[in-house]
């Protein structure tokens, strides 16, 4: 059955706009991430999912373990719902209310690990919860950007802890600090995991990216290994986390890493179409209704301006998916209340028809919809709330 026919048929009783999870695609993607991880557990990046039911589905599969959360408040909420007993907060927090809640919750303190990259983070925690607090689990973030020449920084601007010496000094200071226990290290190589090595229609850029990523990966293996060895002399680590959907194979091959992180690979957004080594299936898509036919080859859809975060560029817009052959207008794009699409395929559309689109980033679509309809085969088998649908927004 043609994908559009299947999705239209499964959702014929629903009024768009709405979003669906193609469960067959989700399960295929989940299995492929495990294959790519080559035996190392996959920690699910919740910001790329933002649906508790989907987190449960992933974590129930062999090869998955733990959640990488994007805020402490989210981690506490997931802990209260028993989503996982291993919740790593991927970014440092200055949320004093959440820190006080963590400090006062014995079960959460066993489950939740917060991120630090400086002694100042420890000071902030102690100031928020008071001196003499119960032990709080912490993870040291190692900066794994590539610095091939003085003043040249390639990768995300994250931790100031770059060298093995930096890591050793901070690990020793954490180990000497009452009320904290260093249990892990995170090292996210965004310049490899987050940049597609084969951007469509840009072969020269693709070649340059592959050159950069090969050299960055080679430098990183040596430096990360030295840093982890140095930290292990100060603390008994439970995990060393690395990678993301775009670098699972590369990261898993590093013997210093014990687990890999991934989330977007479960969903298959358009920003992950530009990789040579893997191609997630579109597992979460949304439908918009045709509300105008202003001229030949043009159909206008209701709503649709679901723009992804990151640098302002055309690739942050949604992409028409089905029927094939439609494009956005460069001078209008995806709009708050209307989204024109152009192409010969528009001529077959009538008022009330739906056009299926894909979001640029994996989890941010869940901020636009209160529920996802789960399609298995050609049937909607259930409807599940997003974080927003449960009255939660953590970003």
C-alpha positions as CSV (number, residue, x, y, z in Angstrom):
1,X,0.0,0.0,0.0
2,X,1.3,3.5,-0.9
3,X,2.4,5.4,2.3
4,X,0.0,8.3,1.7
5,X,-2.9,5.9,1.1
6,X,-2.1,4.1,4.3
7,X,-1.8,7.2,6.4
8,X,-4.9,8.9,4.9
9,X,-6.9,5.7,5.4
10,X,-5.7,5.2,9.0
11,X,-6.6,8.7,10.0
12,X,-9.7,9.4,7.9
13,X,-11.8,10.1,11.0
14,X,-9.4,12.7,12.3
15,X,-9.5,16.4,11.5
16,X,-6.1,18.0,10.7
17,X,-3.9,19.5,11.9
18,X,-2.7,16.5,13.9
19,X,0.5,14.4,14.3
20,X,1.1,10.7,14.1
21,X,3.6,8.1,15.1
22,X,4.2,5.5,12.5
23,X,4.9,2.7,15.0
24,X,6.4,0.4,12.4
25,X,9.0,3.0,11.4
26,X,9.7,3.8,15.1
27,X,10.4,0.2,15.9
28,X,12.6,-0.2,12.8
29,X,14.6,2.9,13.9
30,X,14.9,1.6,17.4
31,X,16.3,-1.7,16.2
32,X,18.7,0.0,13.9
33,X,20.2,2.2,16.6
34,X,20.9,-0.9,18.7
35,X,22.6,-2.5,15.7
36,X,24.7,0.6,15.1
37,X,25.7,0.7,18.8
38,X,27.4,-2.8,18.5
39,X,26.6,-4.0,22.0
40,X,26.9,-0.8,23.9
41,X,23.6,0.4,25.6
42,X,21.7,3.3,24.1
43,X,20.6,6.0,26.4
44,X,17.5,7.7,25.1
45,X,17.7,11.5,24.6
46,X,14.3,12.6,25.8
47,X,14.4,16.0,24.2
48,X,14.1,14.3,20.8
49,X,11.0,12.4,22.0
50,X,9.0,14.3,24.6
51,X,6.3,11.6,24.8
52,X,6.3,9.3,27.9
53,X,4.7,6.4,26.0
54,X,7.4,6.5,23.4
55,X,10.1,6.6,26.0
56,X,8.6,3.6,27.6
57,X,8.5,1.8,24.2
58,X,12.2,2.4,23.6
59,X,13.3,1.5,27.1
60,X,11.4,-1.8,27.0
61,X,13.6,-2.9,24.1
62,X,16.8,-4.9,24.5
63,X,19.8,-2.7,24.0
64,X,18.4,0.4,25.7
65,X,19.1,1.7,29.2
66,X,18.5,5.0,30.9
67,X,17.3,8.5,29.8
68,X,19.3,11.6,28.9
69,X,17.0,14.4,30.1
70,X,17.2,18.0,29.1
71,X,16.3,19.6,32.4
72,X,16.3,18.6,36.1
73,X,12.6,19.4,36.4
74,X,11.9,16.9,33.6
75,X,14.1,14.3,35.2
76,X,12.2,14.6,38.5
77,X,8.9,14.3,36.7
78,X,10.0,11.2,34.8
79,X,11.3,9.7,38.1
80,X,7.9,10.3,39.7
81,X,6.3,8.3,36.9
82,X,8.9,5.5,37.1
83,X,10.0,6.0,33.5
84,X,13.5,5.0,34.4
85,X,15.7,4.6,37.5
86,X,18.7,6.1,35.5
87,X,18.1,9.7,34.6
88,X,21.0,11.8,33.4
89,X,20.4,15.6,33.1
90,X,22.5,16.5,30.0
91,X,22.9,20.2,30.8
92,X,23.9,22.0,34.0
93,X,21.0,23.4,36.0
94,X,20.5,26.6,37.9
95,X,16.9,25.8,38.8
96,X,16.9,26.2,42.5
97,X,13.4,24.9,43.1
98,X,14.2,21.7,41.2
99,X,17.5,21.4,43.1
100,X,15.7,21.6,46.4
101,X,13.2,19.1,45.2
102,X,16.0,16.7,44.3
103,X,17.8,17.2,47.6
104,X,14.7,16.4,49.5
105,X,13.7,13.3,47.5
106,X,15.7,10.2,48.5
107,X,14.4,8.1,45.6
108,X,15.2,10.8,43.1
109,X,18.7,11.3,44.5
110,X,19.4,7.6,43.7
111,X,18.0,7.9,40.2
112,X,19.0,11.4,38.9
113,X,22.5,12.5,38.0
114,X,23.1,16.2,37.3
115,X,25.7,17.7,35.0
116,X,28.6,19.9,36.1
117,X,31.7,21.3,34.4
118,X,33.0,23.6,37.1
119,X,33.3,24.0,40.9
120,X,30.9,26.9,40.5
121,X,28.2,24.4,39.7
122,X,28.8,22.6,43.0
123,X,28.7,26.0,44.8
124,X,25.4,26.8,43.2
125,X,23.9,23.5,44.3
126,X,25.1,23.9,47.8
127,X,23.8,27.4,48.0
128,X,20.4,26.4,46.7
129,X,19.9,23.4,49.0
130,X,21.9,24.4,52.1
131,X,25.2,23.1,53.5
132,X,25.4,19.5,54.8
133,X,23.0,18.2,52.1
134,X,22.6,14.5,51.3
135,X,24.8,13.1,48.5
136,X,23.9,14.2,45.0
137,X,25.1,12.3,41.9
138,X,27.0,14.3,39.4
139,X,28.4,13.8,35.9
140,X,31.4,15.7,34.6
141,X,31.1,17.1,31.1
142,X,34.2,16.9,29.0
143,X,34.4,19.3,26.0
144,X,35.2,17.3,22.9
145,X,35.2,20.1,20.3
146,X,38.0,20.0,17.9
147,X,40.7,22.7,18.2
148,X,43.1,22.1,15.3
149,X,44.8,25.5,15.6
150,X,45.0,28.3,18.2
151,X,41.7,30.2,18.2
152,X,39.9,27.7,16.0
153,X,37.0,25.9,17.7
154,X,34.9,23.4,15.8
155,X,31.9,21.9,17.8
156,X,29.3,23.1,20.3
157,X,30.3,25.6,22.9
158,X,29.7,23.6,26.0
159,X,32.1,22.6,28.8
160,X,35.4,24.5,29.7
161,X,36.9,21.1,30.6
162,X,38.9,20.3,27.5
163,X,42.2,18.5,28.4
164,X,42.9,15.4,30.5
165,X,44.5,17.7,33.0
166,X,41.4,19.8,33.2
167,X,39.3,16.7,33.8
168,X,41.6,15.3,36.5
169,X,41.7,18.6,38.4
170,X,37.9,19.0,38.4
171,X,37.3,15.3,39.2
172,X,39.6,15.6,42.2
173,X,37.8,18.6,43.5
174,X,34.4,16.9,43.1
175,X,35.7,13.8,44.9
176,X,36.9,16.0,47.8
177,X,33.6,17.9,48.1
178,X,31.2,16.5,50.7
179,X,27.6,16.0,49.4
180,X,28.6,15.0,45.9
181,X,29.5,11.8,44.2
182,X,31.1,11.7,40.7
183,X,29.5,8.8,38.9
184,X,29.9,9.6,35.2
185,X,31.5,11.5,32.4
186,X,29.7,12.8,29.3
187,X,31.5,13.8,26.1
188,X,29.2,14.9,23.3
189,X,30.9,15.3,19.9
190,X,28.4,17.5,18.3
191,X,30.6,18.3,15.3
192,X,30.3,14.6,14.3
193,X,27.0,13.6,15.7
194,X,25.0,16.7,14.7
195,X,26.3,17.5,11.3
196,X,25.2,15.3,8.3
197,X,28.2,14.2,6.3
198,X,26.3,14.2,3.0
199,X,24.1,17.4,2.8
200,X,21.8,17.1,-0.2
201,X,23.0,19.0,-3.2
202,X,26.2,20.1,-1.6
203,X,29.0,17.6,-2.5
204,X,31.9,20.0,-1.7
205,X,30.5,20.8,1.7
206,X,30.0,17.1,2.3
207,X,33.6,16.3,1.4
208,X,34.8,19.1,3.8
209,X,32.6,17.8,6.6
210,X,33.8,14.2,6.2
211,X,37.5,15.4,6.2
212,X,36.8,17.4,9.4
213,X,35.0,14.6,11.1
214,X,37.6,12.0,10.4
215,X,40.3,14.1,11.9
216,X,38.2,15.3,14.8
217,X,37.3,11.6,15.7
218,X,41.0,10.6,15.6
219,X,42.0,13.4,17.9
220,X,39.1,12.7,20.2
221,X,39.9,9.0,20.7
222,X,43.3,9.8,22.2
223,X,42.2,12.8,24.3
224,X,38.9,11.3,25.6
225,X,40.8,8.1,26.5
226,X,43.4,10.1,28.5
227,X,40.7,12.2,30.2
228,X,38.7,9.2,31.3
229,X,41.8,7.4,32.6
230,X,42.6,10.6,34.6
231,X,39.1,10.9,36.0
232,X,39.0,7.2,37.0
233,X,42.0,7.7,39.2
234,X,39.8,10.1,41.3
235,X,36.4,8.5,41.1
236,X,34.7,5.1,40.5
237,X,32.7,5.9,37.3
238,X,29.5,4.1,36.5
239,X,29.3,5.3,32.9
240,X,31.0,7.2,30.2
241,X,28.5,8.6,27.8
242,X,29.2,9.9,24.3
243,X,27.8,10.5,20.9
244,X,24.4,11.1,19.4
245,X,22.4,9.7,16.5
246,X,24.8,10.9,13.9
247,X,27.9,9.3,15.4
248,X,26.7,6.1,17.0
249,X,29.2,3.8,15.2
250,X,32.1,6.1,15.7
251,X,31.4,6.6,19.4
252,X,30.6,3.0,20.2
253,X,34.0,2.0,18.7
254,X,35.8,4.1,21.3
255,X,36.9,1.8,24.2
256,X,36.7,4.7,26.7
257,X,32.9,5.0,26.1
258,X,30.5,2.7,27.9
259,X,27.2,3.9,26.4
260,X,25.9,6.0,23.5
261,X,23.1,8.6,23.5
262,X,20.5,8.8,20.8
263,X,17.0,10.2,20.3
264,X,16.5,11.7,16.9
265,X,17.3,8.4,15.3
266,X,14.1,7.0,16.7
267,X,12.0,9.8,15.1
268,X,13.7,10.4,11.7
269,X,13.4,14.2,11.3
270,X,14.7,15.9,8.1
271,X,17.9,17.1,9.6
272,X,19.1,13.5,9.7
273,X,18.5,12.9,6.0
274,X,22.0,14.1,5.2
275,X,24.1,11.1,6.5
276,X,25.7,8.5,4.3
277,X,25.9,5.7,6.8
278,X,22.3,5.5,8.0
279,X,18.8,6.8,7.2
280,X,16.1,6.7,9.8
281,X,12.5,6.2,8.5
282,X,10.1,9.1,9.1
283,X,8.4,7.9,12.3
284,X,6.7,11.1,13.4
285,X,4.9,13.2,10.8
286,X,2.0,15.7,10.8
287,X,-0.9,16.5,8.6
288,X,-2.3,19.9,7.5
289,X,-5.5,20.4,5.6
290,X,-5.8,22.1,2.2
291,X,-7.9,25.3,2.7
292,X,-7.3,27.2,-0.5
293,X,-6.5,26.5,-4.1
294,X,-5.2,30.0,-5.2
295,X,-3.9,28.9,-8.6
296,X,-2.6,26.0,-10.7
297,X,0.2,24.1,-9.1
298,X,-0.5,25.7,-5.7
299,X,-2.4,24.6,-2.6
300,X,-2.6,26.5,0.6
301,X,-2.5,24.6,3.9
302,X,-3.8,25.7,7.3
303,X,-1.2,26.5,9.9
304,X,2.2,24.8,9.8
305,X,4.8,27.3,10.9
306,X,6.6,24.9,13.1
307,X,10.1,26.2,12.8
308,X,13.0,24.3,14.4
309,X,15.6,25.8,16.7
310,X,19.2,26.4,15.6
311,X,20.7,28.8,13.0
312,X,18.1,30.6,11.0
313,X,18.0,28.8,7.6
314,X,15.6,27.1,5.2
315,X,16.5,23.6,6.6
316,X,14.8,24.6,9.9
317,X,11.4,24.6,8.2
318,X,9.0,21.6,7.9
319,X,9.3,19.7,4.6
320,X,6.3,18.5,2.6
321,X,6.4,14.7,2.6
322,X,3.2,13.3,1.0
323,X,2.1,13.6,-1.7
324,X,5.6,13.7,-3.2
325,X,6.8,16.6,-5.3
326,X,5.5,19.5,-3.2
327,X,7.7,22.3,-2.0
328,X,7.4,25.4,0.2
329,X,7.5,28.9,-1.4
330,X,10.8,30.6,-0.6
331,X,9.1,34.0,0.1
332,X,6.4,32.6,2.3
333,X,7.7,29.4,3.8
334,X,5.7,27.7,6.6
335,X,3.5,30.2,8.2
336,X,1.7,30.8,11.4
337,X,-1.8,30.5,9.9
338,X,-1.1,29.3,6.4
339,X,1.5,27.4,4.4
340,X,1.4,27.4,0.6
341,X,2.9,24.4,-1.2
342,X,3.8,24.3,-4.9
343,X,4.3,21.5,-7.4
344,X,2.3,19.6,-10.0
345,X,1.1,17.3,-7.2
346,X,-1.0,20.2,-5.9
347,X,-3.3,19.9,-8.8
348,X,-4.7,16.7,-7.5
349,X,-5.6,18.2,-4.1
350,X,-9.0,19.5,-3.2
351,X,-10.3,21.4,-0.2
352,X,-10.1,19.3,2.9
353,X,-7.4,17.0,1.6
354,X,-4.4,16.6,3.8
355,X,-0.8,17.1,3.1
356,X,1.8,15.3,5.3
357,X,4.9,17.1,6.4
358,X,8.0,16.3,8.4
359,X,9.6,18.4,11.0
360,X,13.3,19.4,10.9
361,X,14.1,18.4,14.5
362,X,12.8,15.3,16.3
363,X,11.3,16.5,19.6
364,X,10.2,20.0,19.0
365,X,7.1,18.9,17.1
366,X,5.7,17.6,20.4
367,X,5.7,21.2,21.7
368,X,3.0,22.0,19.0
369,X,0.7,19.1,19.6
370,X,-1.0,17.8,22.8
371,X,-1.3,14.3,21.4
372,X,0.2,11.9,18.9
373,X,-2.0,9.3,17.2
374,X,-0.1,6.0,17.0
375,X,-0.5,4.2,13.6
376,X,0.3,0.5,13.3
377,X,0.0,-0.7,9.7
378,X,-3.1,1.1,8.5
379,X,-4.9,1.5,11.8
380,X,-4.7,4.1,14.6
381,X,-4.1,1.8,17.6
382,X,-4.0,4.4,20.3
383,X,-3.6,8.1,21.1
384,X,-0.9,9.2,23.5
385,X,-0.2,12.6,25.1
386,X,3.0,14.6,24.5
387,X,4.7,16.4,27.3
388,X,2.6,19.4,26.3
389,X,-0.6,17.3,26.5
390,X,0.3,16.3,30.1
391,X,0.6,20.0,30.9
392,X,4.4,19.9,30.9
393,X,6.9,22.1,29.2
394,X,10.6,22.0,30.3
395,X,12.3,24.1,27.7
